[in-house]
Amino acid sequence: MEAGIKSGGLKTVKERVEHLLREHPEARNSDLLLIVLYLREFTELGKYIKYIPYSVMRKYEGITESVRRARQLIQSEGRYLPTDPKVLEARRRKERRLRKLIGSGKV
């Protein structure tokens, strides 16, 4: 097993997230903390991500959603689109599905 990856038989993202939520109750209140814990425990990034006190993490807990929304807004204007054609196409497919749902009145 690669250093920094502790799968412990947890194969799916859902199983891993459930494990983290059980072992780290404070992650139930912070997606940022949950993401950092996930990366630290289940990816090779664990070699580089050291312990960060929860009190520090709380200061930045809203940033992941804010960054995602800002990226989404900028790219919806046609600027700084993904450089990977697969990512670009996947996002376009998702947008078309969402527009279709909205048009059908199901959302």
Summary of the structure (lengths in Angstrom):
residues: 107
radius of gyration: 17.4
end to end distance: 43.8
largest distance: 48.8
contacts: 235
relative contact order: 0.10
helix: 68%
strand: 0%
